[in-house]
Amino acid sequence: MPTVAKARPAAHKTARHVGRRLGHATSGVRMLPDFLIVGASRSGTTSLHRALAAHPSVVTPLFHKGVHYFDVDYPRGLSWYRGHFPVRSLADLRVRDAGPARTFESSGYYIHHPLAPERIARDLPGVKALVLLRDPVERAYSAHRHEFLRGFEDEKSFERALELEPARLEGEVERMLADPAYVSHAHRHQSYVDRGRYAGQIRRLFDLLGRERVHVLDSEAFFAEPEEQFAQVVDFLGLAPWQPEAFEQHNARPRAPMDPATRERLTRHFEPHDDELSALLGRPLTWRSRP
């Protein structure tokens, strides 16, 4: 007989399964996202998600902050995706004092997945995209520890994982493009340096969605000046002006300092990519502007 501790997760999983089936069956009356947080992972997306989820006009997906439809679950179809969001009439009723309901989700892999941006542009015409970008050196180091602790990375050594990355990723994008149902473990969980080459990813979003529908935030600036940065986000999304009581940084874990030689090597590697990004955005990057 299962213990209470084991029974609760099983019951929760069953409830989610039933809820998803119900959502799929009623997808025609459910909302689709007005905006998305598309990345980058380990750059503060959870913190931004929680701040936006608290806005009086915003309702959130039913089960998770990120549905991961446009990257790993696209073969399930748009009705399946729509089933994750609230019923329009109930959502409007819930936020009736704050105007029409808006909804969104956050999937940090969308920006890096080779097919996701094109799928988003095709299936969600008019959707707006939010992107948080972090110093790619720090992002890579944080991502390695995160994936190791979650069991998706076998190499405890950051340097060894960096050494293996090119071989792990070789041919993976081509496989994903050839088979849209193919999910690459290495591309999703072990792409530390490649994810930090931001310029190409941002340019692709600009080309597919239109520059006016993409808002790029510097995560360091977001945490240094959250009120000002969040106000810009709210204005970009067309939401009523509003601020949460407090801004919190989520999923930040203490860790040992990075090896200085590794940091210097990665900083040199990312320099031309950062220069390209700065020119694309028309502004300096905080991590390149430090003394």
Backbone as CSV, one residue per row, in Angstrom:
resi,resn,N_x,N_y,N_z,CA_x,CA_y,CA_z,C_x,C_y,C_z
1,MET,0.858,-1.191,0.000,0.000,0.000,0.000,0.896,1.244,0.000
2,PRO,0.652,2.214,-0.879,1.554,3.375,-0.959,1.468,4.232,0.276
3,THR,2.598,4.822,0.627,2.612,5.746,1.750,1.978,7.043,1.316
4,VAL,1.662,7.912,2.297,1.073,9.212,1.982,2.029,10.024,1.118
5,ALA,3.342,9.977,1.436,4.331,10.745,0.691,4.355,10.353,-0.778
6,LYS,4.185,9.030,-1.057,4.207,8.565,-2.434,2.863,8.788,-3.109
7,ALA,1.796,8.699,-2.319,0.459,8.827,-2.891,0.182,10.245,-3.384
8,ARG,0.710,11.249,-2.659,0.431,12.629,-3.041,0.955,12.968,-4.435
9,PRO,2.230,12.658,-4.751,2.692,12.939,-6.107,1.889,12.182,-7.160
10,ALA,1.506,10.937,-6.871,0.728,10.158,-7.824,-0.629,10.804,-8.045
11,ALA,-1.255,11.255,-6.955,-2.556,11.915,-7.080,-2.428,13.219,-7.849
12,HIS,-1.329,13.946,-7.595,-1.102,15.214,-8.292,-0.918,14.975,-9.785
13,LYS,-0.169,13.906,-10.127,0.068,13.573,-11.525,-1.244,13.189,-12.208
14,THR,-2.078,12.413,-11.499,-3.369,12.022,-12.064,-4.259,13.227,-12.291
15,ALA,-4.275,14.152,-11.321,-5.092,15.361,-11.451,-4.639,16.191,-12.639
16,ARG,-3.331,16.285,-12.843,-2.825,17.042,-13.989,-3.223,16.378,-15.304
17,HIS,-3.159,15.035,-15.325,-3.529,14.306,-16.540,-4.997,14.541,-16.880
18,VAL,-5.864,14.438,-15.863,-7.289,14.667,-16.071,-7.527,16.105,-16.512
19,GLY,-6.820,17.037,-15.856,-6.973,18.445,-16.205,-6.559,18.737,-17.628
20,ARG,-5.482,18.092,-18.088,-5.026,18.309,-19.462,-6.017,17.739,-20.471
21,ARG,-6.583,16.594,-20.143,-7.591,16.017,-21.044,-8.811,16.927,-21.129
22,LEU,-9.210,17.463,-19.990,-10.339,18.392,-19.988,-9.983,19.660,-20.767
23,GLY,-8.761,20.150,-20.563,-8.324,21.341,-21.275,-8.321,21.124,-22.778
24,HIS,-7.856,19.960,-23.201,-7.837,19.651,-24.632,-9.256,19.617,-25.187
25,ALA,-10.181,19.006,-24.427,-11.563,18.880,-24.890,-12.260,20.235,-24.986
26,THR,-11.810,21.198,-24.192,-12.451,22.519,-24.176,-11.551,23.595,-24.782
27,SER,-10.597,23.185,-25.612,-9.596,24.131,-26.123,-10.210,25.279,-26.913
28,GLY,-11.348,25.037,-27.528,-11.962,26.071,-28.350,-12.382,27.308,-27.598
29,VAL,-12.601,27.186,-26.293,-13.023,28.344,-25.502,-11.893,28.864,-24.621
30,ARG,-10.701,28.347,-24.836,-9.568,28.744,-24.003,-8.695,29.784,-24.703
31,MET,-7.891,30.472,-23.901,-7.045,31.542,-24.391,-5.777,30.987,-25.033
32,LEU,-5.168,31.805,-25.834,-3.802,31.581,-26.277,-2.957,32.737,-25.742
33,PRO,-1.655,32.528,-25.582,-0.819,33.570,-24.972,-0.801,34.882,-25.757
34,ASP,-0.839,35.966,-24.999,-0.649,37.298,-25.565,0.833,37.630,-25.661
35,PHE,1.627,37.015,-24.790,3.068,37.225,-24.812,3.758,36.004,-24.233
36,LEU,5.044,35.897,-24.511,5.867,34.773,-24.060,7.185,35.294,-23.503
37,ILE,7.675,34.635,-22.468,9.077,34.803,-22.072,9.817,33.653,-22.732
38,VAL,10.699,33.954,-23.676,11.294,32.908,-24.500,12.733,32.555,-24.104
39,GLY,13.289,33.205,-23.100,14.643,32.903,-22.672,15.319,34.156,-22.148
40,ALA,16.609,34.056,-21.922,17.383,32.834,-21.997,17.372,32.144,-20.637
41,SER,17.503,30.834,-20.645,17.473,30.097,-19.389,18.619,30.538,-18.479
42,ARG,18.384,30.455,-17.171,19.353,30.860,-16.138,19.698,32.344,-16.241
43,SER,18.711,33.146,-16.640,18.940,34.587,-16.786,17.937,35.427,-16.021
44,GLY,17.142,34.796,-15.154,16.161,35.537,-14.377,14.743,35.403,-14.883
45,THR,14.494,34.430,-15.757,13.160,34.291,-16.332,12.112,33.932,-15.278
46,THR,12.485,33.141,-14.279,11.524,32.787,-13.229,11.120,34.015,-12.434
47,SER,12.065,34.869,-12.138,11.760,36.091,-11.385,10.835,37.006,-12.176
48,LEU,11.116,37.167,-13.461,10.256,38.001,-14.296,8.873,37.365,-14.433
49,HIS,8.831,36.061,-14.592,7.547,35.359,-14.712,6.679,35.610,-13.475
50,ARG,7.259,35.469,-12.311,6.463,35.617,-11.086,5.986,37.051,-10.899
51,ALA,6.796,38.003,-11.288,6.360,39.397,-11.186,5.196,39.668,-12.131
52,LEU,5.277,39.166,-13.355,4.201,39.378,-14.320,2.945,38.595,-13.944
53,ALA,3.125,37.405,-13.384,1.973,36.584,-13.002,1.138,37.248,-11.923
54,ALA,1.752,38.139,-11.143,1.033,38.823,-10.069,0.283,40.061,-10.555
55,HIS,0.476,40.437,-11.819,-0.220,41.621,-12.352,-1.729,41.373,-12.331
56,PRO,-2.517,42.359,-11.951,-3.973,42.166,-11.809,-4.692,41.728,-13.084
57,SER,-4.103,42.006,-14.251,-4.762,41.645,-15.514,-4.312,40.291,-16.059
58,VAL,-3.348,39.670,-15.396,-2.702,38.486,-15.965,-3.182,37.213,-15.293
59,VAL,-3.483,36.214,-16.104,-3.754,34.857,-15.616,-2.691,33.944,-16.218
60,THR,-2.394,32.850,-15.546,-1.268,32.011,-15.921,-1.719,30.646,-16.406
61,PRO,-0.813,29.871,-17.028,-1.158,28.509,-17.428,-1.616,27.684,-16.229
62,LEU,-2.280,26.583,-16.513,-2.935,25.822,-15.455,-1.980,24.952,-14.651
63,PHE,-0.854,24.530,-15.230,-0.034,23.533,-14.542,1.397,23.979,-14.286
64,HIS,2.035,24.601,-15.259,3.437,24.984,-15.131,3.628,26.384,-15.696
65,LYS,4.698,27.038,-15.279,4.983,28.356,-15.862,5.345,28.221,-17.336
66,GLY,5.953,27.080,-17.711,6.334,26.843,-19.097,5.693,25.586,-19.633
67,VAL,5.070,25.676,-20.794,4.407,24.524,-21.385,5.370,23.733,-22.267
68,HIS,6.367,24.386,-22.828,7.358,23.755,-23.709,6.714,23.142,-24.940
69,TYR,5.693,23.807,-25.436,5.021,23.321,-26.633,5.844,23.563,-27.895
70,PHE,6.343,24.770,-28.070,6.996,25.119,-29.327,8.388,24.506,-29.464
71,ASP,8.925,23.929,-28.400,10.216,23.261,-28.518,10.071,21.734,-28.509
72,VAL,9.619,21.139,-27.397,9.659,19.675,-27.304,8.312,18.989,-27.486
73,ASP,7.204,19.694,-27.404,5.890,19.049,-27.487,5.059,19.502,-28.681
74,TYR,5.699,20.069,-29.679,4.949,20.605,-30.812,4.108,19.549,-31.545
75,PRO,4.558,18.312,-31.656,3.727,17.310,-32.347,2.373,17.058,-31.681
76,ARG,2.182,17.494,-30.447,0.897,17.283,-29.770,-0.220,18.150,-30.345
77,GLY,0.119,19.221,-31.024,-0.888,20.031,-31.684,-1.354,21.228,-30.877
78,LEU,-1.906,22.213,-31.594,-2.291,23.477,-30.975,-3.436,23.323,-29.981
79,SER,-4.348,22.382,-30.193,-5.434,22.173,-29.232,-4.881,21.711,-27.889
80,TRP,-3.870,20.845,-27.936,-3.214,20.402,-26.692,-2.601,21.601,-25.977
81,TYR,-1.918,22.448,-26.736,-1.287,23.636,-26.149,-2.330,24.554,-25.531
82,ARG,-3.368,24.823,-26.287,-4.407,25.733,-25.818,-5.079,25.205,-24.554
83,GLY,-5.122,23.899,-24.415,-5.730,23.305,-23.241,-5.026,23.608,-21.933
84,HIS,-3.815,24.166,-22.008,-3.078,24.532,-20.799,-3.480,25.899,-20.242
85,PHE,-4.291,26.645,-20.998,-4.598,28.016,-20.609,-6.041,28.150,-20.137
86,PRO,-6.342,29.218,-19.413,-7.689,29.374,-18.835,-8.771,29.561,-19.892
87,VAL,-10.000,29.242,-19.497,-11.170,29.547,-20.313,-11.313,31.063,-20.365
88,ARG,-11.489,31.595,-21.568,-11.514,33.044,-21.745,-12.552,33.731,-20.863
89,SER,-13.801,33.234,-20.857,-14.864,33.899,-20.100,-14.577,33.890,-18.600
90,LEU,-14.022,32.786,-18.098,-13.712,32.703,-16.665,-12.536,33.606,-16.307
91,ALA,-11.562,33.686,-17.207,-10.409,34.555,-16.957,-10.837,36.016,-16.920
92,ASP,-11.687,36.418,-17.861,-12.173,37.802,-17.878,-12.970,38.119,-16.621
93,LEU,-13.723,37.135,-16.147,-14.500,37.328,-14.921,-13.576,37.488,-13.717
94,ARG,-12.524,36.714,-13.714,-11.590,36.741,-12.588,-10.891,38.090,-12.456
95,VAL,-10.588,38.734,-13.582,-9.845,40.000,-13.545,-10.733,41.168,-13.978
96,ARG,-12.035,41.040,-13.779,-12.986,42.016,-14.331,-12.711,43.444,-13.879
97,ASP,-12.111,43.635,-12.701,-11.840,44.990,-12.222,-10.554,45.570,-12.809
98,ALA,-9.801,44.725,-13.557,-8.507,45.182,-14.082,-8.464,45.191,-15.604
99,GLY,-9.597,44.964,-16.245,-9.607,44.970,-17.701,-9.601,43.564,-18.260
100,PRO,-9.515,43.419,-19.594,-9.516,42.085,-20.197,-8.310,41.267,-19.759
101,ALA,-8.551,39.977,-19.597,-7.491,39.094,-19.117,-6.416,38.903,-20.183
102,ARG,-5.178,38.778,-19.721,-4.040,38.464,-20.584,-3.363,37.230,-19.992
103,THR,-2.783,36.409,-20.857,-2.091,35.225,-20.371,-0.764,35.052,-21.097
104,PHE,0.112,34.246,-20.505,1.443,34.037,-21.063,2.034,32.773,-20.478
105,GLU,3.178,32.392,-20.994,3.968,31.305,-20.416,5.441,31.612,-20.620
106,SER,6.280,30.852,-19.937,7.727,31.082,-19.986,8.435,29.769,-20.257
107,SER,9.120,29.679,-21.364,9.905,28.492,-21.691,11.266,28.973,-22.194
108,GLY,12.269,28.858,-21.344,13.577,29.426,-21.637,14.323,28.783,-22.792
109,TYR,13.822,27.640,-23.281,14.466,26.950,-24.394,13.973,27.461,-25.744
110,TYR,12.875,28.205,-25.758,12.297,28.649,-27.029,13.295,29.427,-27.888
111,ILE,14.032,30.327,-27.284,14.916,31.189,-28.071,16.045,30.398,-28.725
112,HIS,16.448,29.297,-28.116,17.601,28.544,-28.613,17.203,27.404,-29.530
113,HIS,15.992,26.917,-29.426,15.538,25.794,-30.242,15.493,26.216,-31.716
114,PRO,16.003,25.385,-32.639,16.093,25.812,-34.038,14.751,25.984,-34.748
115,LEU,13.671,25.386,-34.211,12.365,25.468,-34.860,11.347,26.306,-34.087
116,ALA,11.583,26.540,-32.806,10.571,27.190,-31.968,10.195,28.594,-32.434
117,PRO,11.137,29.495,-32.713,10.730,30.849,-33.114,9.841,30.868,-34.359
118,GLU,10.156,30.036,-35.354,9.330,29.982,-36.558,7.931,29.463,-36.228
119,ARG,7.837,28.479,-35.356,6.536,27.943,-34.947,5.725,29.006,-34.210
120,ILE,6.379,29.740,-33.347,5.695,30.810,-32.603,5.136,31.854,-33.568
121,ALA,5.970,32.275,-34.512,5.541,33.297,-35.469,4.351,32.811,-36.293
122,ARG,4.346,31.539,-36.630,3.273,30.990,-37.461,1.975,30.793,-36.675
123,ASP,2.080,30.288,-35.453,0.891,29.888,-34.693,0.322,30.977,-33.795
124,LEU,1.147,31.977,-33.449,0.690,33.043,-32.563,0.939,34.407,-33.217
125,PRO,0.241,34.698,-34.307,0.443,36.001,-34.950,0.084,37.138,-34.006
126,GLY,0.988,38.071,-33.881,0.762,39.194,-32.979,1.307,39.016,-31.590
127,VAL,1.783,37.817,-31.245,2.315,37.591,-29.903,3.574,38.435,-29.691
128,LYS,3.805,38.858,-28.457,5.014,39.592,-28.105,5.957,38.682,-27.333
129,ALA,7.245,38.926,-27.477,8.261,38.080,-26.847,9.149,38.903,-25.931
130,LEU,9.389,38.368,-24.743,10.312,38.960,-23.786,11.550,38.074,-23.692
131,VAL,12.718,38.718,-23.699,13.983,37.998,-23.607,14.825,38.621,-22.512
132,LEU,15.300,37.799,-21.603,16.266,38.221,-20.594,17.620,37.635,-20.963
133,LEU,18.641,38.486,-21.021,19.980,38.030,-21.358,20.935,38.328,-20.210
134,ARG,21.731,37.346,-19.896,22.701,37.434,-18.802,24.103,37.309,-19.359
135,ASP,25.064,37.840,-18.656,26.466,37.614,-19.010,26.622,36.149,-19.422
136,PRO,26.995,35.870,-20.683,27.020,34.476,-21.142,28.017,33.603,-20.401
137,VAL,29.057,34.202,-19.840,30.009,33.427,-19.050,29.337,32.935,-17.771
138,GLU,28.671,33.844,-17.068,27.976,33.474,-15.836,26.796,32.542,-16.134
139,ARG,26.117,32.785,-17.249,24.975,31.947,-17.601,25.417,30.506,-17.828
140,ALA,26.531,30.335,-18.544,27.036,28.997,-18.823,27.407,28.264,-17.530
141,TYR,28.073,28.966,-16.626,28.492,28.358,-15.358,27.279,27.972,-14.521
142,SER,26.299,28.855,-14.470,25.075,28.585,-13.717,24.296,27.427,-14.332
143,ALA,24.236,27.382,-15.660,23.493,26.320,-16.345,24.122,24.964,-16.095
144,HIS,25.442,24.911,-16.094,26.104,23.621,-15.839,25.750,23.084,-14.464
145,ARG,25.830,23.912,-13.461,25.499,23.453,-12.106,24.029,23.057,-12.015
146,HIS,23.168,23.840,-12.641,21.735,23.562,-12.624,21.440,22.201,-13.260
147,GLU,22.027,21.934,-14.408,21.775,20.667,-15.101,22.403,19.493,-14.361
148,PHE,23.549,19.722,-13.741,24.178,18.649,-12.961,23.320,18.276,-11.758
149,LEU,22.818,19.263,-11.051,21.991,18.995,-9.878,20.661,18.342,-10.247
150,ARG,20.177,18.600,-11.450,18.926,17.996,-11.899,19.146,16.607,-12.498
151,GLY,20.385,16.193,-12.658,20.672,14.875,-13.199,20.743,14.807,-14.711
152,PHE,20.756,15.961,-15.383,20.826,15.977,-16.841,22.257,16.112,-17.355
153,GLU,23.191,16.312,-16.460,24.607,16.434,-16.793,25.390,15.476,-15.908
154,ASP,26.227,14.629,-16.538,27.008,13.643,-15.784,28.346,14.190,-15.316
155,GLU,28.855,15.187,-16.002,30.182,15.715,-15.691,30.093,16.774,-14.593
156,LYS,30.696,16.502,-13.460,30.697,17.483,-12.376,31.619,18.655,-12.688
157,SER,32.648,18.399,-13.464,33.600,19.445,-13.832,33.032,20.319,-14.949
158,PHE,32.959,21.605,-14.690,32.496,22.553,-15.701,33.432,22.531,-16.905
159,GLU,34.721,22.497,-16.655,35.697,22.506,-17.737,35.555,21.273,-18.625
160,ARG,35.297,20.111,-18.011,35.121,18.888,-18.792,33.846,18.969,-19.635
161,ALA,32.781,19.526,-19.074,31.535,19.681,-19.828,31.738,20.617,-21.012
162,LEU,32.507,21.684,-20.827,32.810,22.594,-21.928,33.614,21.883,-23.017
163,GLU,34.544,21.051,-22.590,35.366,20.306,-23.541,34.515,19.351,-24.383
164,LEU,33.494,18.757,-23.767,32.649,17.789,-24.455,31.560,18.431,-25.314
165,GLU,31.271,19.696,-25.069,30.110,20.313,-25.731,30.133,20.223,-27.248
166,PRO,31.222,20.543,-27.937,31.176,20.473,-29.410,30.807,19.089,-29.933
167,ALA,31.381,18.039,-29.346,31.074,16.681,-29.801,29.636,16.308,-29.473
168,ARG,29.164,16.726,-28.309,27.789,16.424,-27.923,26.784,17.072,-28.871
169,LEU,27.074,18.280,-29.332,26.133,19.026,-30.160,26.286,18.740,-31.650
170,GLU,27.361,18.059,-32.031,27.617,17.834,-33.450,26.437,17.100,-34.111
171,GLY,25.862,17.708,-35.125,24.784,17.087,-35.887,23.413,17.167,-35.251
172,GLU,23.312,17.695,-34.030,22.016,17.684,-33.340,21.004,18.631,-33.971
173,VAL,21.437,19.816,-34.354,20.505,20.754,-34.998,19.993,20.169,-36.304
174,GLU,20.871,19.534,-37.060,20.456,18.914,-38.320,19.424,17.813,-38.079
175,ARG,19.602,17.034,-37.019,18.624,15.994,-36.694,17.283,16.598,-36.301
176,MET,17.315,17.695,-35.563,16.079,18.360,-35.142,15.340,18.950,-36.329
177,LEU,16.086,19.494,-37.280,15.458,20.067,-38.465,14.880,18.976,-39.369
178,ALA,15.561,17.837,-39.426,15.097,16.740,-40.274,13.886,16.027,-39.690
179,ASP,13.826,15.968,-38.365,12.727,15.272,-37.690,12.168,16.195,-36.607
180,PRO,11.079,16.914,-36.882,10.540,17.879,-35.913,10.142,17.259,-34.582
181,ALA,9.972,15.940,-34.522,9.614,15.284,-33.262,10.850,14.902,-32.440
182,TYR,12.032,15.054,-33.026,13.255,14.654,-32.332,13.591,15.657,-31.227
183,VAL,13.818,15.150,-30.030,14.213,15.977,-28.891,15.657,15.647,-28.542
184,SER,16.512,16.631,-28.637,17.936,16.425,-28.380,18.261,16.726,-26.916
185,HIS,18.698,15.700,-26.204,19.081,15.896,-24.797,20.261,16.861,-24.702
186,ALA,21.251,16.668,-25.550,22.453,17.510,-25.470,22.135,18.959,-25.799
187,HIS,21.349,19.189,-26.839,21.034,20.556,-27.241,20.217,21.261,-26.179
188,ARG,19.346,20.522,-25.506,18.478,21.122,-24.495,19.179,21.307,-23.153
189,HIS,20.010,20.340,-22.758,20.531,20.348,-21.390,22.037,20.560,-21.275
190,GLN,22.788,20.436,-22.352,24.248,20.482,-22.242,24.868,21.488,-23.205
191,SER,24.088,22.491,-23.566,24.556,23.530,-24.491,24.889,24.782,-23.693
192,TYR,26.094,24.842,-23.172,26.470,25.917,-22.257,27.004,27.141,-22.991
193,VAL,27.920,26.915,-23.923,28.504,28.018,-24.682,27.585,28.428,-25.828
194,ASP,27.042,27.460,-26.538,26.236,27.766,-27.716,25.033,28.639,-27.380
195,ARG,24.423,28.423,-26.232,23.263,29.234,-25.842,23.643,30.691,-25.582
196,GLY,24.904,30.918,-25.268,25.345,32.273,-24.951,25.747,33.101,-26.152
197,ARG,25.675,32.525,-27.342,25.919,33.298,-28.573,24.590,33.936,-28.958
198,TYR,24.293,35.039,-28.304,22.938,35.593,-28.328,22.553,36.282,-29.634
199,ALA,23.501,36.902,-30.305,23.162,37.798,-31.415,22.324,37.097,-32.482
200,GLY,22.734,35.907,-32.894,21.996,35.193,-33.919,20.595,34.832,-33.481
201,GLN,20.438,34.498,-32.204,19.122,34.134,-31.685,18.191,35.341,-31.652
202,ILE,18.720,36.484,-31.246,17.906,37.708,-31.204,17.561,38.168,-32.616
203,ARG,18.508,38.088,-33.529,18.246,38.512,-34.909,17.143,37.652,-35.530
204,ARG,17.149,36.384,-35.221,16.108,35.500,-35.754,14.732,35.903,-35.223
205,LEU,14.646,36.250,-33.943,13.372,36.724,-33.390,12.927,38.014,-34.060
206,PHE,13.861,38.943,-34.247,13.538,40.206,-34.923,12.992,39.929,-36.327
207,ASP,13.634,39.022,-37.044,13.238,38.734,-38.423,11.859,38.076,-38.486
208,LEU,11.571,37.180,-37.552,10.333,36.404,-37.602,9.144,37.134,-36.981
209,LEU,9.372,37.820,-35.876,8.277,38.469,-35.163,8.156,39.955,-35.474
210,GLY,9.255,40.539,-35.871,9.304,41.990,-36.009,9.953,42.586,-34.777
211,ARG,10.862,43.494,-34.982,11.606,44.080,-33.870,10.684,44.723,-32.839
212,GLU,9.557,45.277,-33.298,8.637,45.972,-32.401,7.896,45.021,-31.470
213,ARG,7.976,43.720,-31.721,7.294,42.741,-30.875,8.249,41.953,-29.992
214,VAL,9.497,42.394,-29.923,10.505,41.722,-29.093,11.121,42.743,-28.144
215,HIS,11.092,42.436,-26.853,11.692,43.321,-25.851,12.820,42.567,-25.168
216,VAL,14.030,43.097,-25.290,15.218,42.442,-24.749,15.670,43.164,-23.492
217,LEU,15.743,42.420,-22.392,16.192,42.979,-21.119,17.567,42.428,-20.777
218,ASP,18.354,43.247,-20.151,19.625,42.836,-19.569,19.319,42.409,-18.134
219,SER,19.561,41.142,-17.821,19.140,40.635,-16.510,19.856,41.335,-15.358
220,GLU,21.104,41.752,-15.569,21.814,42.464,-14.515,21.136,43.802,-14.232
221,ALA,20.725,44.493,-15.291,20.005,45.750,-15.119,18.640,45.517,-14.483
222,PHE,17.997,44.407,-14.847,16.683,44.087,-14.292,16.757,43.921,-12.776
223,PHE,17.767,43.240,-12.292,17.879,43.031,-10.848,18.444,44.251,-10.118
224,ALA,19.186,45.081,-10.842,19.728,46.300,-10.228,18.673,47.398,-10.140
225,GLU,17.808,47.478,-11.174,16.776,48.517,-11.235,15.425,47.883,-11.583
226,PRO,14.907,47.009,-10.719,13.715,46.241,-11.094,12.477,47.087,-11.365
227,GLU,12.276,48.149,-10.588,11.077,48.969,-10.789,11.075,49.617,-12.174
228,GLU,12.196,50.205,-12.553,12.293,50.878,-13.847,12.195,49.876,-14.996
229,GLN,12.916,48.777,-14.877,12.914,47.772,-15.937,11.536,47.119,-16.083
230,PHE,10.889,46.837,-14.955,9.577,46.200,-15.000,8.542,47.155,-15.591
231,ALA,8.649,48.427,-15.289,7.731,49.413,-15.862,7.846,49.430,-17.386
232,GLN,9.045,49.281,-17.910,9.237,49.218,-19.355,8.592,47.970,-19.943
233,VAL,8.690,46.867,-19.221,8.067,45.618,-19.679,6.551,45.775,-19.730
234,VAL,5.986,46.307,-18.665,4.533,46.491,-18.584,4.053,47.402,-19.713
235,ASP,4.797,48.462,-19.980,4.433,49.382,-21.064,4.523,48.683,-22.426
236,PHE,5.580,47.912,-22.636,5.757,47.173,-23.885,4.592,46.216,-24.123
237,LEU,4.105,45.575,-23.059,3.026,44.597,-23.190,1.644,45.240,-23.270
238,GLY,1.568,46.542,-23.041,0.285,47.223,-23.076,-0.575,46.942,-21.858
239,LEU,0.062,46.580,-20.744,-0.657,46.349,-19.490,-0.796,47.660,-18.725
240,ALA,-1.766,47.706,-17.835,-1.930,48.885,-16.988,-0.721,49.028,-16.072
241,PRO,-0.243,50.246,-15.836,0.903,50.441,-14.935,0.647,49.792,-13.573
242,TRP,1.637,49.056,-13.095,1.505,48.326,-11.821,2.881,47.822,-11.423
243,GLN,3.113,47.753,-10.105,4.367,47.215,-9.583,4.060,46.222,-8.475
244,PRO,4.785,45.104,-8.408,4.621,44.192,-7.273,5.153,44.818,-5.992
245,GLU,4.746,44.279,-4.863,5.221,44.820,-3.582,6.732,44.689,-3.444
246,ALA,7.274,43.608,-3.996,8.725,43.397,-3.910,9.177,42.559,-5.094
247,PHE,10.412,42.739,-5.495,11.016,41.925,-6.548,11.994,40.960,-5.873
248,GLU,11.847,39.682,-6.185,12.705,38.670,-5.593,13.479,37.953,-6.686
249,GLN,14.694,37.560,-6.352,15.518,36.806,-7.297,15.370,35.331,-6.971
250,HIS,14.807,34.568,-7.902,14.527,33.158,-7.688,15.583,32.287,-8.365
251,ASN,15.766,31.089,-7.798,16.653,30.067,-8.356,18.120,30.487,-8.370
252,ALA,18.489,31.454,-7.530,19.901,31.835,-7.410,20.540,30.973,-6.325
253,ARG,21.543,30.200,-6.717,22.182,29.281,-5.778,23.636,29.673,-5.565
254,PRO,24.121,29.645,-4.314,25.542,29.920,-4.085,26.393,28.816,-4.701
255,ARG,27.548,29.168,-5.204,28.428,28.170,-5.815,29.874,28.626,-5.675
256,ALA,30.771,27.702,-5.880,32.195,28.026,-5.805,32.570,28.952,-6.958
257,PRO,33.562,29.807,-6.758,33.981,30.711,-7.842,34.475,29.931,-9.063
258,MET,34.275,30.500,-10.223,34.772,29.890,-11.452,36.290,30.008,-11.507
259,ASP,36.917,29.029,-12.102,38.363,29.087,-12.280,38.708,30.316,-13.123
260,PRO,39.632,31.177,-12.668,39.953,32.412,-13.397,40.380,32.171,-14.841
261,ALA,41.133,31.103,-15.086,41.572,30.821,-16.453,40.382,30.467,-17.342
262,THR,39.427,29.728,-16.786,38.228,29.377,-17.545,37.416,30.636,-17.846
263,ARG,37.280,31.493,-16.845,36.544,32.744,-17.046,37.186,33.596,-18.137
264,GLU,38.503,33.717,-18.105,39.194,34.535,-19.102,39.017,33.952,-20.501
265,ARG,39.102,32.630,-20.602,38.957,31.982,-21.907,37.549,32.187,-22.466
266,LEU,36.533,32.033,-21.614,35.161,32.211,-22.069,34.867,33.681,-22.410
267,THR,35.421,34.581,-21.626,35.226,36.006,-21.894,35.780,36.367,-23.264
268,ARG,36.955,35.848,-23.593,37.538,36.101,-24.917,36.679,35.481,-26.016
269,HIS,36.165,34.279,-25.750,35.345,33.606,-26.757,34.088,34.420,-27.078
270,PHE,33.446,34.939,-26.047,32.168,35.621,-26.246,32.321,37.069,-26.727
271,GLU,33.530,37.615,-26.696,33.703,39.030,-27.021,33.137,39.402,-28.393
272,PRO,33.463,38.688,-29.469,32.897,39.085,-30.768,31.380,38.891,-30.828
273,HIS,30.871,37.886,-30.150,29.427,37.658,-30.124,28.724,38.777,-29.343
274,ASP,29.353,39.213,-28.261,28.796,40.318,-27.486,28.839,41.627,-28.275
275,ASP,29.918,41.838,-29.009,30.015,43.048,-29.831,28.912,43.061,-30.891
276,GLU,28.657,41.904,-31.478,27.594,41.797,-32.484,26.225,42.069,-31.849
277,LEU,26.011,41.541,-30.656,24.748,41.763,-29.955,24.569,43.233,-29.601
278,SER,25.624,43.867,-29.090,25.555,45.275,-28.723,25.202,46.142,-29.926
279,ALA,25.793,45.831,-31.067,25.487,46.591,-32.285,24.047,46.345,-32.722
280,LEU,23.577,45.120,-32.574,22.208,44.777,-32.964,21.185,45.510,-32.103
281,LEU,21.462,45.591,-30.797,20.540,46.241,-29.872,20.720,47.751,-29.829
282,GLY,21.877,48.210,-30.276,22.145,49.644,-30.251,22.405,50.186,-28.865
283,ARG,22.972,49.354,-28.007,23.285,49.807,-26.654,24.405,48.946,-26.077
284,PRO,25.143,49.472,-25.097,26.195,48.671,-24.472,25.602,47.581,-23.588
285,LEU,26.364,46.543,-23.355,25.945,45.441,-22.492,26.563,45.634,-21.117
286,THR,25.773,45.456,-20.072,26.292,45.737,-18.728,27.500,44.880,-18.397
287,TRP,27.505,43.621,-18.830,28.625,42.764,-18.455,29.896,43.115,-19.210
288,ARG,29.774,43.913,-20.264,30.964,44.402,-20.976,31.336,45.822,-20.558
289,SER,30.492,46.404,-19.717,30.724,47.794,-19.308,31.285,47.902,-17.913
290,ARG,31.462,46.759,-17.238,32.006,46.804,-15.889,33.461,47.244,-15.917
291,PRO,33.902,47.940,-14.847,35.320,48.341,-14.801,36.231,47.126,-14.723
